[in-house]
């Protein structure tokens, strides 16, 4: 008996037909594109804070609207106002976030602003109307209406802020200052 098997087309090593090659090549290209798009989108989302420029949302000049001039008592009585602004971290925009509070006084046509943080240890200063003084409840710091300290507890006067009047609006350049230091040093 002859040990040779009959020759058939199924057991010969034939080159891959062109149609099969084209299907395999198209599958590789389409699979590559389908994988590339989500990877690129994910990287762009992850790197967005780095790629984004100008994360600050506050006004470019640093001034925030505090009040209307007409809201201030004309007799010079201090009024406390809360300052709000939009802020942003790496991914999230926070609308109308409280950043601090201030006292505003209107004397004639001039408006004066004080940060309401005590320069001694950072407690909030209150206005005591019967004595017409600012008073810190934490350590009995006391200040005149012009912000000058009345006793030796605070290391300096109340911190005055820069004010601009634009029409009927009062804008304040809000800053916090280092506490416990005789020198007025802005932080942040």
N, CA, C and O of each residue as an XYZ file, in Angstrom:
752
protein
N       0.796     -1.151      0.000
C       0.000      0.000      0.000
C       0.855      1.236      0.000
O       1.924      1.313      0.605
N       0.346      2.149     -0.679
C       1.075      3.403     -0.787
C       0.735      4.253      0.422
O      -0.437      4.418      0.759
N       1.744      4.789      1.070
C       1.518      5.569      2.276
C       1.179      7.033      2.001
O       1.034      7.829      2.929
N       1.062      7.361      0.789
C       0.741      8.741      0.463
C      -0.746      8.968      0.563
O      -1.550      8.147      0.120
N      -1.102     10.094      1.152
C      -2.502     10.486      1.249
C      -2.889     11.253      0.001
O      -2.055     11.887     -0.647
N      -4.124     11.185     -0.310
C      -4.535     11.956     -1.483
C      -4.398     13.461     -1.209
O      -4.589     13.919     -0.083
N      -4.082     14.175     -2.204
C      -3.877     15.612     -2.090
C      -5.231     16.304     -2.167
O      -6.017     16.070     -3.085
N      -5.483     17.155     -1.187
C      -6.724     17.946     -1.227
C      -6.366     19.403     -0.943
O      -5.286     19.704     -0.434
N      -7.257     20.270     -1.269
C      -6.970     21.704     -1.102
C      -7.024     22.126      0.365
O      -6.499     23.185      0.710
N      -7.629     21.346      1.219
C      -7.744     21.729      2.621
C      -6.475     21.464      3.405
O      -6.247     22.123      4.419
N      -5.670     20.561      2.997
C      -4.492     20.282      3.798
C      -3.216     20.845      3.206
O      -2.129     20.566      3.712
N      -3.319     21.612      2.173
C      -2.128     22.252      1.625
C      -1.924     23.610      2.288
O      -2.887     24.257      2.699
N      -0.715     24.024      2.387
C      -0.390     25.344      2.924
C      -0.574     26.353      1.807
O       0.297     26.540      0.958
N      -1.727     26.995      1.831
C      -2.002     27.999      0.810
C      -1.813     29.382      1.418
O      -1.971     29.547      2.627
N      -1.487     30.347      0.626
C      -1.405     31.701      1.145
C      -2.797     32.185      1.566
O      -3.809     31.746      1.020
N      -2.831     33.109      2.560
C      -4.111     33.625      3.046
C      -4.789     34.385      1.918
O      -4.166     35.214      1.255
N      -6.048     34.106      1.708
C      -6.730     34.829      0.637
C      -6.796     36.332      0.952
O      -6.782     36.739      2.113
N      -6.868     37.128     -0.094
C      -6.864     38.583      0.039
C      -8.041     39.077      0.884
O      -7.871     40.001      1.679
N      -9.205     38.496      0.734
C     -10.388     38.924      1.473
C     -10.188     38.718      2.975
O     -10.565     39.579      3.771
N      -9.613     37.614      3.359
C      -9.362     37.338      4.767
C      -8.350     38.335      5.336
O      -8.509     38.810      6.460
N      -7.332     38.644      4.574
C      -6.332     39.616      5.004
C      -6.961     41.003      5.185
O      -6.681     41.679      6.175
N      -7.795     41.427      4.253
C      -8.431     42.736      4.333
C      -9.364     42.813      5.547
O      -9.415     43.845      6.216
N     -10.089     41.754      5.833
C     -10.962     41.739      7.021
C     -10.142     41.843      8.298
O     -10.517     42.579      9.211
N      -9.044     41.128      8.380
C      -8.193     41.171      9.561
C      -7.556     42.548      9.717
O      -7.482     43.066     10.831
N      -7.099     43.145      8.630
C      -6.483     44.476      8.687
C      -7.519     45.528      9.099
O      -7.219     46.405      9.910
N      -8.724     45.447      8.550
C      -9.774     46.400      8.905
C     -10.148     46.249     10.376
O     -10.385     47.249     11.053
N     -10.206     45.033     10.877
C     -10.534     44.802     12.290
C      -9.463     45.401     13.197
O      -9.780     45.970     14.241
N      -8.208     45.276     12.806
C      -7.122     45.838     13.613
C      -7.197     47.364     13.616
O      -7.046     47.987     14.667
N      -7.430     47.969     12.451
C      -7.501     49.435     12.362
C      -8.706     49.961     13.138
O      -8.574     50.909     13.912
N      -9.867     49.365     12.942
C     -11.083     49.816     13.635
C     -10.939     49.591     15.147
O     -11.337     50.454     15.930
N     -10.396     48.487     15.557
C     -10.168     48.220     16.978
C      -9.194     49.221     17.586
O      -9.371     49.660     18.723
N      -8.166     49.578     16.823
C      -7.198     50.568     17.300
C      -7.837     51.935     17.487
O      -7.601     52.603     18.494
N      -8.653     52.355     16.508
C      -9.337     53.647     16.615
C     -10.329     53.615     17.771
O     -10.422     54.574     18.538
N     -11.072     52.512     17.899
C     -12.052     52.393     18.973
C     -11.373     52.409     20.348
O     -11.979     52.871     21.314
N     -10.171     51.932     20.461
C      -9.436     51.966     21.725
C      -8.768     53.327     21.942
O      -8.667     53.795     23.076
N      -8.320     53.952     20.872
C      -7.602     55.223     20.950
C      -8.501     56.355     21.440
O      -8.067     57.164     22.260
N      -9.737     56.434     20.960
C     -10.639     57.532     21.303
C     -10.916     57.586     22.807
O     -10.751     58.662     23.382
N     -11.326     56.510     23.489
C     -11.554     56.634     24.928
C     -10.277     56.909     25.731
O     -10.319     57.603     26.747
N      -9.159     56.374     25.281
C      -7.903     56.621     25.993
C      -7.542     58.105     25.909
O      -7.156     58.701     26.915
N      -7.661     58.706     24.728
C      -7.355     60.127     24.562
C      -8.346     60.980     25.359
O      -7.939     61.939     26.014
N      -9.634     60.645     25.313
C     -10.634     61.399     26.076
C     -10.357     61.308     27.580
O     -10.463     62.310     28.287
N     -10.014     60.152     28.059
C      -9.690     59.983     29.471
C      -8.456     60.788     29.871
O      -8.447     61.408     30.935
N      -7.424     60.789     29.042
C      -6.227     61.574     29.333
C      -6.530     63.072     29.334
O      -6.041     63.804     30.194
N      -7.336     63.529     28.372
C      -7.694     64.949     28.336
C      -8.491     65.353     29.574
O      -8.284     66.435     30.124
N      -9.392     64.491     30.008
C     -10.169     64.778     31.223
C      -9.248     64.807     32.446
O      -9.382     65.682     33.302
N      -8.335     63.874     32.529
C      -7.420     63.799     33.656
C      -6.464     64.995     33.688
O      -6.145     65.511     34.759
N      -6.012     65.430     32.515
C      -5.043     66.518     32.439
C      -5.692     67.896     32.310
O      -4.981     68.892     32.179
N      -7.014     67.977     32.345
C      -7.728     69.239     32.152
C      -7.254     70.349     33.078
O      -7.042     71.464     32.602
N      -7.074     70.106     34.383
C      -6.604     71.199     35.248
C      -5.232     71.740     34.846
O      -4.955     72.925     35.027
N      -4.390     70.888     34.310
C      -3.064     71.321     33.891
C      -3.152     72.110     32.589
O      -2.449     73.104     32.404
N      -4.023     71.658     31.691
C      -4.150     72.313     30.390
C      -4.943     73.611     30.459
O      -4.758     74.498     29.625
N      -5.821     73.726     31.444
C      -6.666     74.909     31.567
C      -5.826     76.069     32.076
O      -5.000     75.902     32.973
N      -6.037     77.219     31.514
C      -5.306     78.411     31.952
C      -6.281     79.351     32.631
O      -7.453     79.425     32.260
N      -5.782     80.077     33.641
C      -6.601     81.074     34.313
C      -7.720     80.466     35.131
O      -8.891     80.732     34.861
N      -7.386     79.646     36.134
C      -8.407     79.015     36.968
C      -9.143     80.004     37.855
O     -10.199     79.672     38.394
N      -8.619     81.200     38.019
C      -9.258     82.165     38.901
C     -10.541     82.687     38.280
O     -10.597     82.976     37.085
N     -11.572     82.804     39.108
C     -12.855     83.288     38.632
C     -13.118     84.696     39.137
O     -14.000     85.379     38.616
N     -12.370     85.146     40.142
C     -12.595     86.477     40.687
C     -12.231     87.521     39.650
O     -11.559     87.233     38.659
N     -12.681     88.718     39.894
C     -12.415     89.812     38.972
C     -10.908     89.961     38.770
O     -10.122     89.743     39.691
N     -10.525     90.330     37.565
C      -9.105     90.395     37.242
C      -8.372     91.460     38.055
O      -7.165     91.346     38.269
N      -9.086     92.496     38.514
C      -8.430     93.523     39.304
C      -8.438     93.210     40.798
O      -7.869     93.969     41.583
N      -9.070     92.111     41.207
C      -9.080     91.690     42.606
C     -10.154     92.336     43.453
O     -10.250     92.029     44.642
N     -10.970     93.222     42.891
C     -12.016     93.900     43.648
C     -13.321     93.116     43.566
O     -13.672     92.584     42.513
N     -14.033     93.051     44.688
C     -15.315     92.361     44.767
C     -16.402     93.359     45.146
O     -16.166     94.269     45.941
N     -17.578     93.188     44.585
C     -18.699     94.058     44.933
C     -19.129     93.734     46.353
O     -19.420     92.584     46.682
N     -19.167     94.778     47.200
C     -19.515     94.585     48.603
C     -20.929     95.063     48.903
O     -21.668     94.389     49.621
N     -21.317     96.220     48.360
C     -22.613     96.804     48.697
C     -22.905     97.947     47.745
O     -22.077     98.309     46.910
N     -24.084     98.501     47.883
C     -24.434     99.752     47.212
C     -24.136    100.884     48.189
O     -24.291    100.722     49.399
N     -23.714    102.015     47.669
C     -23.441    103.171     48.526
C     -24.709    103.548     49.285
O     -24.639    103.956     50.445
N     -25.856    103.417     48.645
C     -27.123    103.773     49.281
C     -27.487    102.840     50.440
O     -28.353    103.185     51.244
N     -26.854    101.671     50.547
C     -27.110    100.737     51.644
C     -26.401    101.148     52.939
O     -26.718    100.628     54.008
N     -25.460    102.061     52.850
C     -24.651    102.437     54.018
C     -25.296    103.592     54.771
O     -25.742    104.559     54.154
N     -25.352    103.503     56.103
C     -25.886    104.622     56.891
C     -25.009    105.860     56.711
O     -23.782    105.767     56.729
N     -25.633    106.995     56.540
C     -24.873    108.225     56.283
C     -24.251    108.809     57.552
O     -23.454    109.744     57.473
N     -24.606    108.268     58.721
C     -24.049    108.803     59.974
C     -22.709    108.163     60.358
O     -22.165    108.477     61.417
N     -22.177    107.284     59.527
C     -20.872    106.671     59.802
C     -20.931    105.394     60.621
O     -19.891    104.850     60.991
N     -22.142    104.902     60.913
C     -22.271    103.647     61.653
C     -21.753    102.494     60.797
O     -22.150    102.367     59.639
N     -20.879    101.657     61.339
C     -20.347    100.529     60.559
C     -21.437     99.483     60.270
O     -22.278     99.189     61.120
N     -21.398     98.945     59.077
C     -22.283     97.850     58.671
C     -21.423     96.687     58.222
O     -20.447     96.873     57.495
N     -21.787     95.473     58.659
C     -21.039     94.274     58.256
C     -21.648     93.739     56.962
O     -22.868     93.655     56.817
N     -20.767     93.378     56.023
C     -21.188     92.799     54.754
C     -20.384     91.535     54.493
O     -19.188     91.471     54.774
N     -21.057     90.544     53.955
C     -20.409     89.287     53.587
C     -20.013     89.354     52.125
O     -20.815     89.741     51.275
N     -18.780     88.980     51.833
C     -18.291     88.974     50.458
C     -18.382     87.571     49.893
O     -17.984     86.597     50.533
N     -18.910     87.485     48.684
C     -19.064     86.206     47.985
C     -18.442     86.312     46.602
O     -18.422     87.382     45.994
N     -17.947     85.210     46.127
C     -17.419     85.150     44.774
C     -17.482     83.719     44.270
O     -17.619     82.778     45.052
N     -17.381     83.566     42.973
C     -17.269     82.236     42.390
C     -15.821     81.796     42.523
O     -14.902     82.585     42.302
N     -15.622     80.541     42.882
C     -14.259     80.026     42.968
C     -14.213     78.663     42.292
O     -15.239     78.014     42.091
N     -13.019     78.253     41.952
C     -12.851     77.016     41.204
C     -11.655     76.263     41.762
O     -10.603     76.838     42.040
N     -11.850     74.946     41.917
C     -10.684     74.115     42.199
C     -10.307     73.460     40.877
O     -10.666     73.980     39.820
N      -9.615     72.368     40.898
C      -9.149     71.767     39.657
C     -10.276     71.391     38.705
O     -10.132     71.550     37.493
N     -11.400     70.893     39.228
C     -12.459     70.423     38.344
C     -13.804     71.096     38.547
O     -14.644     71.045     37.649
N     -14.040     71.717     39.681
C     -15.385     72.163     40.022
C     -15.450     73.676     40.183
O     -14.540     74.290     40.741
N     -16.538     74.274     39.686
C     -16.815     75.694     39.864
C     -17.833     75.835     40.981
O     -18.924     75.269     40.906
N     -17.485     76.582     42.012
C     -18.377     76.814     43.145
C     -18.943     78.218     43.020
O     -18.195     79.196     43.036
N     -20.250     78.321     42.898
C     -20.918     79.614     42.714
C     -21.186     80.278     44.060
O     -21.609     79.621     45.011
N     -20.943     81.559     44.134
C     -21.299     82.419     45.263
C     -20.799     81.876     46.603
O     -21.566     81.747     47.557
N     -19.532     81.566     46.659
C     -18.909     81.040     47.879
C     -18.488     82.200     48.786
O     -17.906     83.180     48.322
N     -18.787     82.079     50.078
C     -18.413     83.108     51.049
C     -16.903     83.064     51.252
O     -16.337     82.013     51.553
N     -16.251     84.231     51.081
C     -14.803     84.275     51.282
C     -14.417     85.104     52.495
O     -13.272     85.042     52.945
N     -15.356     85.880     53.034
C     -15.054     86.668     54.216
C     -16.110     87.729     54.450
O     -17.097     87.828     53.721
N     -15.877     88.516     55.484
C     -16.805     89.607     55.782
C     -16.006     90.835     56.190
O     -14.863     90.745     56.639
N     -16.645     91.982     56.017
C     -15.988     93.262     56.246
C     -16.960     94.229     56.910
O     -18.169     93.998     56.933
N     -16.418     95.303     57.444
C     -17.220     96.425     57.920
C     -17.012     97.582     56.956
O     -15.885     97.888     56.567
N     -18.112     98.218     56.577
C     -18.053     99.415     55.750
C     -18.616    100.581     56.531
O     -19.623    100.450     57.226
N     -17.952    101.739     56.410
C     -18.423    102.987     57.027
C     -18.443    104.061     55.961
O     -17.494    104.217     55.193
N     -19.529    104.792     55.926
C     -19.643    105.930     55.006
C     -19.526    107.211     55.822
O     -20.341    107.487     56.702
N     -18.486    107.988     55.506
C     -18.261    109.264     56.174
C     -18.224    110.316     55.070
O     -17.297    110.350     54.260
N     -19.255    111.182     55.047
C     -19.457    112.144     53.961
C     -19.549    111.373     52.645
O     -20.466    110.567     52.484
N     -18.650    111.585     51.715
C     -18.686    110.859     50.439
C     -17.620    109.780     50.378
O     -17.414    109.174     49.326
N     -16.946    109.533     51.476
C     -15.879    108.540     51.517
C     -16.383    107.263     52.185
O     -17.144    107.317     53.151
N     -15.948    106.106     51.658
C     -16.290    104.807     52.251
C     -15.001    104.145     52.721
O     -14.022    104.067     51.978
N     -15.013    103.672     53.961
C     -13.860    102.999     54.559
C     -14.243    101.549     54.817
O     -15.361    101.265     55.245
N     -13.318    100.635     54.557
C     -13.563     99.209     54.781
C     -12.506     98.634     55.713
O     -11.319     98.939     55.596
N     -12.966     97.786     56.650
C     -12.079     97.061     57.553
C     -12.360     95.570     57.437
O     -13.515     95.152     57.350
N     -11.304     94.777     57.436
C     -11.465     93.335     57.564
C     -11.970     93.089     58.984
O     -11.447     93.674     59.933
N     -12.982     92.230     59.142
C     -13.554     92.026     60.486
C     -12.830     90.955     61.295
O     -13.365     90.457     62.286
N     -11.623     90.602     60.881
C     -10.813     89.631     61.614
C      -9.886     90.378     62.559
O      -9.176     91.297     62.151
N      -9.897     89.979     63.816
C      -9.049     90.628     64.817
C      -7.574     90.325     64.516
O      -7.219     89.167     64.299
N      -6.718     91.345     64.500
C      -5.301     91.104     64.216
C      -4.555     90.396     65.346
O      -3.387     90.041     65.186
N      -5.221     90.185     66.496
C      -4.574     89.499     67.611
C      -4.446     88.007     67.311
O      -3.340     87.500     67.123
N      -5.595     87.295     67.266
C      -5.551     85.851     67.013
C      -6.570     85.378     65.976
O      -6.754     84.173     65.803
N      -7.230     86.299     65.288
C      -8.079     85.908     64.168
C      -9.547     85.693     64.477
O     -10.267     85.167     63.628
N     -10.024     86.075     65.649
C     -11.463     85.978     65.937
C     -12.198     87.067     65.159
O     -11.580     88.021     64.686
N     -13.505     86.923     65.028
C     -14.311     87.921     64.338
C     -14.645     89.068     65.285
O     -15.095     88.850     66.410
N     -14.421     90.275     64.820
C     -14.676     91.478     65.602
C     -16.139     91.872     65.440
O     -16.679     91.817     64.335
N     -16.780     92.267     66.530
C     -18.165     92.746     66.505
C     -18.174     94.254     66.702
O     -17.237     94.842     67.241
N     -19.267     94.859     66.245
C     -19.457     96.289     66.504
C     -20.394     96.414     67.694
O     -21.497     95.868     67.681
N     -19.953     97.138     68.728
C     -20.746     97.342     69.938
C     -21.336     98.744     69.857
O     -20.654     99.735     70.117
N     -22.612     98.813     69.492
C     -23.249    100.102     69.218
C     -23.319    101.040     70.425
O     -23.077    102.236     70.259
N     -23.641    100.552     71.643
C     -23.721    101.500     72.779
C     -22.417    102.248     73.038
O     -22.445    103.423     73.403
N     -21.280    101.589     72.856
C     -19.996    102.260     73.097
C     -19.383    102.798     71.805
O     -18.368    103.494     71.843
N     -19.980    102.486     70.686
C     -19.481    102.871     69.363
C     -18.021    102.467     69.188
O     -17.155    103.276     68.855
N     -17.786    101.162     69.431
C     -16.447    100.601     69.294
C     -16.542     99.217     68.655
O     -17.580     98.556     68.701
N     -15.431     98.807     68.062
C     -15.292     97.424     67.621
C     -14.710     96.651     68.795
O     -13.845     97.144     69.519
N     -15.204     95.427     68.968
C     -14.817     94.648     70.138
C     -14.621     93.194     69.731
O     -15.459     92.624     69.033
N     -13.527     92.598     70.162
C     -13.264     91.185     69.913
C     -13.620     90.400     71.170
O     -13.016     90.627     72.219
N     -14.583     89.483     71.096
C     -15.015     88.754     72.284
C     -13.999     87.719     72.788
O     -14.121     87.251     73.920
N     -13.015     87.358     71.984
C     -12.077     86.307     72.397
C     -11.107     86.760     73.485
O     -10.934     86.068     74.488
N     -10.478     87.909     73.295
C      -9.454     88.356     74.246
C      -9.581     89.835     74.586
O      -8.600     90.471     74.971
N     -10.784     90.385     74.448
C     -11.099     91.770     74.815
C     -10.300     92.827     74.052
O     -10.024     93.901     74.586
N      -9.931     92.529     72.814
C      -9.339     93.578     71.982
C     -10.429     94.598     71.698
O     -11.597     94.245     71.532
N     -10.042     95.858     71.642
C     -11.006     96.927     71.432
C     -10.427     97.934     70.442
O      -9.234     98.235     70.469
N     -11.295     98.453     69.565
C     -10.859     99.365     68.514
C     -11.847    100.520     68.391
O     -13.049    100.342     68.585
N     -11.329    101.708     68.067
C     -12.167    102.872     67.790
C     -12.865    102.692     66.436
O     -12.574    101.753     65.694
N     -13.780    103.598     66.134
C     -14.481    103.547     64.845
C     -13.538    103.727     63.658
O     -13.832    103.262     62.557
N     -12.409    104.398     63.874
C     -11.449    104.572     62.780
C     -10.497    103.375     62.660
O      -9.580    103.397     61.839
N     -10.708    102.323     63.479
C      -9.902    101.104     63.422
C      -8.691    101.114     64.330
O      -7.992    100.105     64.426
N      -8.421    102.233     65.005
C      -7.254    102.315     65.894
C      -7.493    101.481     67.154
O      -8.581    101.504     67.728
N      -6.478    100.756     67.567
C      -6.613     99.915     68.760
C      -6.734    100.789     70.004
O      -6.141    101.864     70.090
N      -7.519    100.298     70.968
C      -7.778    101.028     72.207
C      -7.014    100.435     73.396
O      -6.890    101.080     74.437
N      -6.507     99.216     73.244
C      -5.749     98.594     74.324
C      -4.543     97.866     73.737
O      -4.354     97.857     72.521
N      -3.744     97.267     74.582
C      -2.484     96.643     74.137
C      -2.643     95.198     73.671
O      -1.673     94.583     73.229
N      -3.863     94.645     73.766
C      -4.042     93.239     73.379
C      -3.760     93.013     71.891
O      -2.962     92.134     71.566
N      -4.374     93.762     70.978
C      -4.063     93.521     69.574
C      -2.705     94.122     69.203
O      -2.342     95.184     69.708
N      -1.959     93.457     68.332
C      -0.633     93.969     67.970
C      -0.676     95.175     67.033
O       0.324     95.878     66.893
N      -1.819     95.425     66.389
C      -1.930     96.554     65.456
C      -3.398     96.957     65.333
O      -4.277     96.322     65.916
N      -3.649     98.010     64.575
C      -5.012     98.473     64.318
C      -5.757     97.462     63.450
O      -5.153     96.533     62.914
N      -7.085     97.647     63.314
C      -7.853     96.835     62.379
C      -7.280     97.005     60.979
O      -6.793     98.080     60.629
N      -7.338     95.963     60.192
C      -6.761     96.001     58.851
C      -7.722     96.687     57.886
O      -8.819     96.198     57.620
N      -7.279     97.837     57.367
C      -8.092     98.586     56.410
C      -7.889     98.004     55.015
O      -6.788     97.585     54.659
N      -8.959     97.985     54.237
C      -8.934     97.438     52.887
C      -9.125     98.551     51.859
O      -9.698     99.597     52.162
N      -8.643     98.316     50.654
C      -8.771     99.280     49.570
C     -10.196     99.275     49.038
O     -10.778     98.216     48.802
N     -10.757    100.476     48.850
C     -12.148    100.628     48.411
C     -12.179    101.437     47.123
O     -11.427    102.397     46.958
N     -13.063    101.035     46.212
C     -13.339    101.819     45.007
C     -14.843    101.987     44.887
O     -15.608    101.052     45.124
N     -15.257    103.190     44.518
C     -16.675    103.465     44.267
C     -16.842    103.524     42.756
O     -16.192    104.322     42.080
N     -17.716    102.676     42.234
C     -18.008    102.654     40.796
C     -19.506    102.872     40.636
O     -20.307    101.950     40.792
N     -19.863    104.105     40.324
C     -21.287    104.441     40.262
C     -21.854    104.427     41.665
O     -21.380    105.158     42.535
N     -22.883    103.588     41.900
C     -23.477    103.449     43.232
C     -22.969    102.198     43.948
O     -23.476    101.853     45.016
N     -21.989    101.525     43.384
C     -21.497    100.266     43.942
C     -20.181    100.474     44.674
O     -19.319    101.236     44.236
N     -20.045     99.778     45.803
C     -18.802     99.789     46.574
C     -18.061     98.488     46.277
O     -18.595     97.398     46.488
N     -16.843     98.609     45.792
C     -15.992     97.454     45.519
C     -14.825     97.473     46.497
O     -14.247     98.524     46.775
N     -14.488     96.294     47.014
C     -13.425     96.178     48.015
C     -12.418     95.141     47.535
O     -12.784     94.080     47.031
N     -11.143     95.472     47.704
C     -10.081     94.500     47.427
C      -9.869     93.718     48.710
O      -9.165     94.164     49.616
N     -10.494     92.532     48.778
C     -10.490     91.745     50.017
C      -9.175     90.999     50.171
O      -8.683     90.370     49.234
N      -8.611     91.084     51.386
C      -7.398     90.351     51.738
C      -7.479     89.917     53.187
O      -8.124     90.567     54.010
N      -6.823     88.818     53.486
C      -6.613     88.407     54.872
C      -5.175     88.723     55.230
O      -4.294     88.752     54.370
N      -4.952     88.962     56.521
C      -3.624     89.360     56.975
C      -3.170     88.446     58.108
O      -3.982     87.875     58.836
N      -1.856     88.325     58.236
C      -1.264     87.491     59.281
C      -1.662     88.052     60.646
O      -1.567     89.255     60.887
N      -2.105     87.168     61.528
C      -2.507     87.590     62.874
C      -1.327     87.460     63.833
O      -0.390     86.698     63.593
N      -1.396     88.233     64.936
C      -0.366     88.170     65.971
C       0.905     88.896     65.623
O       1.866     88.836     66.391
N       0.954     89.580     64.501
C       2.157     90.260     64.041
C       1.923     91.768     64.043
O       0.890     92.216     63.546
N       2.838     92.559     64.579
C       2.634     94.020     64.581
C       2.654     94.617     63.177
O       2.095     95.690     62.950
N       3.297     93.925     62.231
C       3.337     94.397     60.844
C       2.176     93.807     60.054
O       1.870     92.622     60.189
N       1.536     94.616     59.242
C       0.413     94.183     58.411
C       0.975     93.455     57.192
O       1.542     94.075     56.292
N       0.804     92.097     57.175
C       1.312     91.277     56.087
C       0.167     90.476     55.482
O      -0.468     89.667     56.159
N      -0.088     90.714     54.196
C      -1.154     89.979     53.502
C      -0.745     88.525     53.336
O       0.421     88.212     53.097
N      -1.734     87.642     53.467
C      -1.511     86.210     53.234
C      -2.424     85.771     52.112
O      -3.505     86.327     51.915
N      -1.971     84.753     51.370
C      -2.805     84.195     50.300
C      -2.864     85.027     49.151
O      -3.527     84.683     48.173
